[in-house]
Amino acid sequence: MPVNILMPALSPTMEKGNLAKWLKKEGDKVKAGDVIAEIETDKATMEVEAVDEGTIAKIMVAEGTADVPVNQVIAVLAEEGEDASAAAKATPSAPKPQAVSAPKSEAPKQEEQKPATVTAPQSSAPAPKTNGSGGRVFSSPLARRLAKDAGIDLSRVSGTGPHGRVIARDIESAKSGGAQMRAPSAPSGGTMPGVSGPSDDQIRAMYEDGSYESVPHDSMRKIIARRLLESKLTIPHFYLTADCDIGSLLRIREEINATAPQDKDGPAFKLSVNDFVIKAMAIALQKVPDANATWTDSAMLRHKHSDIGVAVSIPGGLVTPVIRNAEGKSLSAISNEMKDYAARAKAKKLKPNEFTGGTTAISNLGMYGVKDFAAVINPPHATILAVGAGEKRAVVRDGEIVAADVMSVTLSCDHRAVDGALGAQLLAAFREAIQKPLSLMV
């Protein structure tokens, strides 16, 4: 029977993609592993491989089509020995997306406003918990009444009943403060709950017609905007800043680069200040393991390795490739890996596993002359280090004012996972490592 080829989910957060190019046409025979199409996501351009052997019977989505939802049928494959023309006449329907979509009518909104009218489904399938995406909250009638009387938002209560259903004891526990409440759900429309900003028309009315160019948002910019808004709304940020003396680092870096081994293409590596920053942060997380964590509603995830994401600017946005196990890698290995990631990130050729996950991130704007700044945490991380420019500053040493090479760094922390004292310990460990660069080579 015909096999539906679906728009794949190339990363955990992918919702839509652009079908950039078909590498096979209708009537072409393919075998498992053949590259049949190229898909553009907000982060990369990925190749789609055939998983079955057969003939491309029908292409359902033309190349160049933008915003194709994950799991939509993009082509039909006739299996070996099957009549391709017959398979092409079939009109397969795309499976329903697994993600819960926001309600399109007023009825579901009224249902949310009156939780007492919601009844639990009779199906024996597990009932999903709400996750802030507009999903239905499954709860018992008594729990709904108790929550309404107590003014408790059901979507913030973790259910302990069958399949995560919210029951009466969960509400009682929430009232007494004995239950861990979820963070308020982030809005999907880009506005803060209870606050509505000016509409597009109202904003445009502030400017004279013809005085601006309207550039539609691409998928990358939309996703970046949504994730940053969710981060600021759901993660309680606080910030710690320190000045680091990088005089020793600069001298050692110059010596190492001057004596780097040569190959046919030139030096085998060329260390940057950012390479030292990555290694220093990796070592700091190992020295302060409680800060190498990720917050979840049910548990704290304590990571064994320092997987450092590094923000890379690309046209239209940014991507954060991850240096895995950075604590065990040499500075030259980190340098070469980062150069490869940066080049492939700008060409949108990174693989999903190369820019997802990680235990912290680094955002370095020093090359632009920025002295210091505070970065927004990139979930699921609990910290991000913002790195400013190294510059000559007047400092006091032994009672004398001297010039020193100083770099300001600011650590943004998720207060749920990393409190003030723990964040200070992490920043102190980073500062010690970056000011003693020889320790990074051991």
Number of C-alpha atoms within 10 A of each C-alpha: 12 21 19 20 22 18 23 19 16 23 15 10 10 16 21 22 22 20 23 19 16 19 14 16 14 16 16 13 17 21 15 11 12 17 16 18 18 18 24 22 23 22 25 21 22 19 19 20 16 16 14 17 17 23 25 26 27 22 19 17 16 13 17 13 13 18 15 18 20 22 19 21 22 22 20 26 28 25 20 16 9 15 14 21 13 12 21 20 11 12 11 17 9 16 12 11 12 8 10 14 11 13 11 8 8 8 10 14 13 11 13 17 10 12 21 18 12 16 13 14 11 6 7 7 8 11 16 13 19 21 17 17 14 19 17 20 25 27 27 18 18 15 22 26 15 20 23 16 9 13 10 15 15 24 24 18 25 22 23 13 15 12 14 17 22 25 23 21 16 24 27 16 13 20 15 9 10 11 16 14 15 19 16 16 17 22 16 16 9 16 15 14 12 6 7 9 11 9 9 8 8 10 10 13 10 8 10 8 9 7 7 9 7 8 6 8 10 13 20 17 15 14 17 16 14 17 18 16 19 21 19 14 18 16 22 15 20 16 19 15 18 15 15 20 22 21 19 15 18 17 11 14 17 14 11 15 16 11 9 15 11 10 9 6 6 10 13 13 19 18 18 15 17 19 19 24 22 28 28 25 27 28 24 25 27 19 15 17 17 18 25 27 23 23 19 12 10 9 8 13 14 15 17 13 19 27 24 27 27 26 19 19 14 15 10 12 16 18 24 24 28 25 25 19 15 22 23 15 16 15 22 20 16 23 22 16 15 20 14 12 25 22 14 16 25 17 14 20 17 21 19 18 13 16 21 16 20 27 28 28 27 23 23 23 16 21 12 9 11 14 17 20 20 19 21 19 25 23 22 16 21 24 31 26 29 22 26 24 20 24 18 14 14 13 14 11 10 6 7 9 11 12 13 18 19 20 21 20 27 21 25 24 29 26 18 14 23 23 13 14 9 17 24 18 16 26 23 16 19 27 21 16 22 26 17 17 22 12 12 19 12 7
